[in-house]
Amino acid sequence: MAGHSKWSNIQHRKNAQDKKRGAVFTKLVREITVAARLGGGDLEGNPRLRLAVDKALAVSMPKDNIDRAIKRGSGELGGENVEELRYEGYGPGGVAIMVDCMTDNRTRTVADVRHAFSKHGGNLGEDGSVGYLFTRQGVIRIDFDGDTTLEAVMEAALDAGADDLAEDEDGSGVEVLTTPDHFQAVRDALRDRGFPITEADVTERPATTIELGGDDAEPVLRLLERLDDLDDVQNVYSNASFSADALGTA
């Protein structure tokens, strides 16, 4: 079993963007459209599309919006030509950052991302400059309750094809780790067993993290939050891990 995982800590910024419902809908519509364009409009045959639709349903996006996005992506409806871009760079203190974008204007997007890095003490790097520090991985978060035990989750997860589990240091929960290809099957198996899944996503997981607290954390948090707020940004990943004090959760 892997050691204590800080994925929820690292990923807090992605959830923080949910403060703007309209912006969330826009980002999800783009993800659904691109997923349908790349893999077709069949949810069962397109794991990326199914995950995007699940996220949309979780934030109560109307089904009509979802259906239109799928049709737009699969070519049944016209719409903007959106492309995927990834930018890599370093934040204050040498924190590695990757920024996934979807845009209909590459020039605008790179200018916005570059400005955010430079304004907050970071530097936009070349392609591949930090990507080697991350691995694409499915992560399924389960919080323990009176009826859920580590042993039961481990047995069900490994039987379904999970790679590993990472238990919290305080014993409050566990993260199930999978390859992207096995994510859907493992999540469905755990859900069918009734385990309380609180987070489930395919993400970029850093091999190692940089622990930040106090004054060291503030400029990094400002940069990550600024990147998250950009309209064309879908996801922001970093290898920073923030103390409870820095996040205001102590």
Contacts in CASP RR format, 6 or more apart in sequence:
PFRMAT RR
TARGET T0000
AUTHOR 0000-0000-0000
METHOD contacts of the structure
MODEL  1
MAGHSKWSNIQHRKNAQDKKRGAVFTKLVREITVAARLGGGDLEGNPRLR
LAVDKALAVSMPKDNIDRAIKRGSGELGGENVEELRYEGYGPGGVAIMVD
CMTDNRTRTVADVRHAFSKHGGNLGEDGSVGYLFTRQGVIRIDFDGDTTL
EAVMEAALDAGADDLAEDEDGSGVEVLTTPDHFQAVRDALRDRGFPITEA
DVTERPATTIELGGDDAEPVLRLLERLDDLDDVQNVYSNASFSADALGTA
1 154 0 8 1.000
1 164 0 8 1.000
1 165 0 8 1.000
1 166 0 8 1.000
1 167 0 8 1.000
2 164 0 8 1.000
2 165 0 8 1.000
2 166 0 8 1.000
2 177 0 8 1.000
3 166 0 8 1.000
3 167 0 8 1.000
4 166 0 8 1.000
4 167 0 8 1.000
4 168 0 8 1.000
4 169 0 8 1.000
5 139 0 8 1.000
5 166 0 8 1.000
5 168 0 8 1.000
5 175 0 8 1.000
5 177 0 8 1.000
6 209 0 8 1.000
6 241 0 8 1.000
7 139 0 8 1.000
7 141 0 8 1.000
7 166 0 8 1.000
7 175 0 8 1.000
7 203 0 8 1.000
7 205 0 8 1.000
8 141 0 8 1.000
8 175 0 8 1.000
8 199 0 8 1.000
9 241 0 8 1.000
9 242 0 8 1.000
9 247 0 8 1.000
10 206 0 8 1.000
10 209 0 8 1.000
10 237 0 8 1.000
10 238 0 8 1.000
10 239 0 8 1.000
10 240 0 8 1.000
10 241 0 8 1.000
11 199 0 8 1.000
11 201 0 8 1.000
11 203 0 8 1.000
11 237 0 8 1.000
12 242 0 8 1.000
12 247 0 8 1.000
13 224 0 8 1.000
13 225 0 8 1.000
13 228 0 8 1.000
13 236 0 8 1.000
13 238 0 8 1.000
14 228 0 8 1.000
14 235 0 8 1.000
14 236 0 8 1.000
16 225 0 8 1.000
16 228 0 8 1.000
17 23 0 8 1.000
17 24 0 8 1.000
17 27 0 8 1.000
17 228 0 8 1.000
17 229 0 8 1.000
18 24 0 8 1.000
18 59 0 8 1.000
21 59 0 8 1.000
23 231 0 8 1.000
24 59 0 8 1.000
25 56 0 8 1.000
25 59 0 8 1.000
25 61 0 8 1.000
25 65 0 8 1.000
26 231 0 8 1.000
27 102 0 8 1.000
27 234 0 8 1.000
28 52 0 8 1.000
28 55 0 8 1.000
28 56 0 8 1.000
28 59 0 8 1.000
28 61 0 8 1.000
29 56 0 8 1.000
29 61 0 8 1.000
29 65 0 8 1.000
29 69 0 8 1.000
30 82 0 8 1.000
30 102 0 8 1.000
30 234 0 8 1.000
31 52 0 8 1.000
31 55 0 8 1.000
31 102 0 8 1.000
31 234 0 8 1.000
32 49 0 8 1.000
32 52 0 8 1.000
32 53 0 8 1.000
32 56 0 8 1.000
32 66 0 8 1.000
32 69 0 8 1.000
32 70 0 8 1.000
32 73 0 8 1.000
33 69 0 8 1.000
33 70 0 8 1.000
33 72 0 8 1.000
33 73 0 8 1.000
33 82 0 8 1.000
34 73 0 8 1.000
34 82 0 8 1.000
34 84 0 8 1.000
34 102 0 8 1.000
35 46 0 8 1.000
35 48 0 8 1.000
35 49 0 8 1.000
35 52 0 8 1.000
36 46 0 8 1.000
36 49 0 8 1.000
36 69 0 8 1.000
36 70 0 8 1.000
36 71 0 8 1.000
36 72 0 8 1.000
36 73 0 8 1.000
36 74 0 8 1.000
37 73 0 8 1.000
37 74 0 8 1.000
37 75 0 8 1.000
38 48 0 8 1.000
39 45 0 8 1.000
39 46 0 8 1.000
39 48 0 8 1.000
39 49 0 8 1.000
40 46 0 8 1.000
40 49 0 8 1.000
40 73 0 8 1.000
40 74 0 8 1.000
41 49 0 8 1.000
41 70 0 8 1.000
41 73 0 8 1.000
41 74 0 8 1.000
42 49 0 8 1.000
43 49 0 8 1.000
43 50 0 8 1.000
43 53 0 8 1.000
44 50 0 8 1.000
47 180 0 8 1.000
47 181 0 8 1.000
47 183 0 8 1.000
47 184 0 8 1.000
48 202 0 8 1.000
49 70 0 8 1.000
50 184 0 8 1.000
51 183 0 8 1.000
51 184 0 8 1.000
51 201 0 8 1.000
51 202 0 8 1.000
53 66 0 8 1.000
53 70 0 8 1.000
54 200 0 8 1.000
56 65 0 8 1.000
56 66 0 8 1.000
57 66 0 8 1.000
68 77 0 8 1.000
71 77 0 8 1.000
72 78 0 8 1.000
72 79 0 8 1.000
80 104 0 8 1.000
81 104 0 8 1.000
82 102 0 8 1.000
82 103 0 8 1.000
82 104 0 8 1.000
83 102 0 8 1.000
83 103 0 8 1.000
83 104 0 8 1.000
83 106 0 8 1.000
84 100 0 8 1.000
84 101 0 8 1.000
84 102 0 8 1.000
85 100 0 8 1.000
85 101 0 8 1.000
85 102 0 8 1.000
85 103 0 8 1.000
85 106 0 8 1.000
85 109 0 8 1.000
85 110 0 8 1.000
86 98 0 8 1.000
86 99 0 8 1.000
86 100 0 8 1.000
86 101 0 8 1.000
86 127 0 8 1.000
87 98 0 8 1.000
87 99 0 8 1.000
87 101 0 8 1.000
87 110 0 8 1.000
87 113 0 8 1.000
87 124 0 8 1.000
87 125 0 8 1.000
88 96 0 8 1.000
88 97 0 8 1.000
88 98 0 8 1.000
88 99 0 8 1.000
88 124 0 8 1.000
88 125 0 8 1.000
88 126 0 8 1.000
88 127 0 8 1.000
88 128 0 8 1.000
88 129 0 8 1.000
88 130 0 8 1.000
88 131 0 8 1.000
89 96 0 8 1.000
89 97 0 8 1.000
89 98 0 8 1.000
89 117 0 8 1.000
89 122 0 8 1.000
89 123 0 8 1.000
89 124 0 8 1.000
89 125 0 8 1.000
89 129 0 8 1.000
89 130 0 8 1.000
90 96 0 8 1.000
90 97 0 8 1.000
90 122 0 8 1.000
90 123 0 8 1.000
90 125 0 8 1.000
90 129 0 8 1.000
90 130 0 8 1.000
91 97 0 8 1.000
91 117 0 8 1.000
91 120 0 8 1.000
91 121 0 8 1.000
91 122 0 8 1.000
91 123 0 8 1.000
91 219 0 8 1.000
91 220 0 8 1.000
91 223 0 8 1.000
92 120 0 8 1.000
92 121 0 8 1.000
92 122 0 8 1.000
92 216 0 8 1.000
92 219 0 8 1.000
92 220 0 8 1.000
92 223 0 8 1.000
93 210 0 8 1.000
93 216 0 8 1.000
93 220 0 8 1.000
94 210 0 8 1.000
95 210 0 8 1.000
95 212 0 8 1.000
95 220 0 8 1.000
95 238 0 8 1.000
95 239 0 8 1.000
95 240 0 8 1.000
96 130 0 8 1.000
96 131 0 8 1.000
96 133 0 8 1.000
96 134 0 8 1.000
96 206 0 8 1.000
96 238 0 8 1.000
96 239 0 8 1.000
97 117 0 8 1.000
97 130 0 8 1.000
97 223 0 8 1.000
97 224 0 8 1.000
97 227 0 8 1.000
97 236 0 8 1.000
97 237 0 8 1.000
97 238 0 8 1.000
98 130 0 8 1.000
98 131 0 8 1.000
98 134 0 8 1.000
98 204 0 8 1.000
98 236 0 8 1.000
98 237 0 8 1.000
98 238 0 8 1.000
99 113 0 8 1.000
99 227 0 8 1.000
99 233 0 8 1.000
99 235 0 8 1.000
99 236 0 8 1.000
99 237 0 8 1.000
100 233 0 8 1.000
100 234 0 8 1.000
100 235 0 8 1.000
100 236 0 8 1.000
100 237 0 8 1.000
101 109 0 8 1.000
101 113 0 8 1.000
101 230 0 8 1.000
101 232 0 8 1.000
101 233 0 8 1.000
101 234 0 8 1.000
102 232 0 8 1.000
102 234 0 8 1.000
103 109 0 8 1.000
103 232 0 8 1.000
105 232 0 8 1.000
108 232 0 8 1.000
109 230 0 8 1.000
109 232 0 8 1.000
112 230 0 8 1.000
112 232 0 8 1.000
113 124 0 8 1.000
113 227 0 8 1.000
113 230 0 8 1.000
113 233 0 8 1.000
114 124 0 8 1.000
116 223 0 8 1.000
116 226 0 8 1.000
116 227 0 8 1.000
116 230 0 8 1.000
117 123 0 8 1.000
117 124 0 8 1.000
117 223 0 8 1.000
118 124 0 8 1.000
119 226 0 8 1.000
120 219 0 8 1.000
120 222 0 8 1.000
120 223 0 8 1.000
120 226 0 8 1.000
121 219 0 8 1.000
121 223 0 8 1.000
122 223 0 8 1.000
131 204 0 8 1.000
133 206 0 8 1.000
133 207 0 8 1.000
133 208 0 8 1.000
133 239 0 8 1.000
134 204 0 8 1.000
134 205 0 8 1.000
134 206 0 8 1.000
134 207 0 8 1.000
134 237 0 8 1.000
134 239 0 8 1.000
135 204 0 8 1.000
135 205 0 8 1.000
135 207 0 8 1.000
136 180 0 8 1.000
136 202 0 8 1.000
136 203 0 8 1.000
136 204 0 8 1.000
136 205 0 8 1.000
137 163 0 8 1.000
137 177 0 8 1.000
137 178 0 8 1.000
137 179 0 8 1.000
137 180 0 8 1.000
137 202 0 8 1.000
137 203 0 8 1.000
137 204 0 8 1.000
137 205 0 8 1.000
138 177 0 8 1.000
138 178 0 8 1.000
138 179 0 8 1.000
138 180 0 8 1.000
138 183 0 8 1.000
138 201 0 8 1.000
138 202 0 8 1.000
138 203 0 8 1.000
138 205 0 8 1.000
139 175 0 8 1.000
139 176 0 8 1.000
139 177 0 8 1.000
139 178 0 8 1.000
139 199 0 8 1.000
139 200 0 8 1.000
139 201 0 8 1.000
139 202 0 8 1.000
139 203 0 8 1.000
139 205 0 8 1.000
140 157 0 8 1.000
140 175 0 8 1.000
140 176 0 8 1.000
140 178 0 8 1.000
140 183 0 8 1.000
140 186 0 8 1.000
140 187 0 8 1.000
140 190 0 8 1.000
140 197 0 8 1.000
140 199 0 8 1.000
140 200 0 8 1.000
141 173 0 8 1.000
141 174 0 8 1.000
141 175 0 8 1.000
141 176 0 8 1.000
141 197 0 8 1.000
141 198 0 8 1.000
141 199 0 8 1.000
141 200 0 8 1.000
142 148 0 8 1.000
142 153 0 8 1.000
142 173 0 8 1.000
142 174 0 8 1.000
142 175 0 8 1.000
142 176 0 8 1.000
142 190 0 8 1.000
142 195 0 8 1.000
142 196 0 8 1.000
142 197 0 8 1.000
142 198 0 8 1.000
143 172 0 8 1.000
143 173 0 8 1.000
143 196 0 8 1.000
143 198 0 8 1.000
144 150 0 8 1.000
144 171 0 8 1.000
144 172 0 8 1.000
144 173 0 8 1.000
144 174 0 8 1.000
145 196 0 8 1.000
148 195 0 8 1.000
148 196 0 8 1.000
150 165 0 8 1.000
150 167 0 8 1.000
150 173 0 8 1.000
150 174 0 8 1.000
152 193 0 8 1.000
152 195 0 8 1.000
153 165 0 8 1.000
153 174 0 8 1.000
153 176 0 8 1.000
153 190 0 8 1.000
153 195 0 8 1.000
154 165 0 8 1.000
154 174 0 8 1.000
156 189 0 8 1.000
156 190 0 8 1.000
156 193 0 8 1.000
156 195 0 8 1.000
157 165 0 8 1.000
157 176 0 8 1.000
157 186 0 8 1.000
157 189 0 8 1.000
157 190 0 8 1.000
159 189 0 8 1.000
160 182 0 8 1.000
160 185 0 8 1.000
160 186 0 8 1.000
160 189 0 8 1.000
160 190 0 8 1.000
161 178 0 8 1.000
161 182 0 8 1.000
161 185 0 8 1.000
161 186 0 8 1.000
162 176 0 8 1.000
162 177 0 8 1.000
162 178 0 8 1.000
162 182 0 8 1.000
162 186 0 8 1.000
163 177 0 8 1.000
163 178 0 8 1.000
163 179 0 8 1.000
163 182 0 8 1.000
164 176 0 8 1.000
164 177 0 8 1.000
165 174 0 8 1.000
165 175 0 8 1.000
165 176 0 8 1.000
165 177 0 8 1.000
166 174 0 8 1.000
166 175 0 8 1.000
166 177 0 8 1.000
167 173 0 8 1.000
167 174 0 8 1.000
168 174 0 8 1.000
176 186 0 8 1.000
176 190 0 8 1.000
177 205 0 8 1.000
178 186 0 8 1.000
180 202 0 8 1.000
183 200 0 8 1.000
183 202 0 8 1.000
187 197 0 8 1.000
187 200 0 8 1.000
190 197 0 8 1.000
191 197 0 8 1.000
203 235 0 8 1.000
203 237 0 8 1.000
204 235 0 8 1.000
204 237 0 8 1.000
206 237 0 8 1.000
206 238 0 8 1.000
206 239 0 8 1.000
207 239 0 8 1.000
208 239 0 8 1.000
209 239 0 8 1.000
209 240 0 8 1.000
209 241 0 8 1.000
210 239 0 8 1.000
210 240 0 8 1.000
210 241 0 8 1.000
211 241 0 8 1.000
211 243 0 8 1.000
212 220 0 8 1.000
212 240 0 8 1.000
212 241 0 8 1.000
212 242 0 8 1.000
212 243 0 8 1.000
212 246 0 8 1.000
213 242 0 8 1.000
213 243 0 8 1.000
213 245 0 8 1.000
213 246 0 8 1.000
214 243 0 8 1.000
214 245 0 8 1.000
214 246 0 8 1.000
217 240 0 8 1.000
217 242 0 8 1.000
217 243 0 8 1.000
217 246 0 8 1.000
218 246 0 8 1.000
220 238 0 8 1.000
220 240 0 8 1.000
220 242 0 8 1.000
221 242 0 8 1.000
221 246 0 8 1.000
224 236 0 8 1.000
224 238 0 8 1.000
224 240 0 8 1.000
227 233 0 8 1.000
227 236 0 8 1.000
228 236 0 8 1.000
243 250 0 8 1.000
244 250 0 8 1.000
END
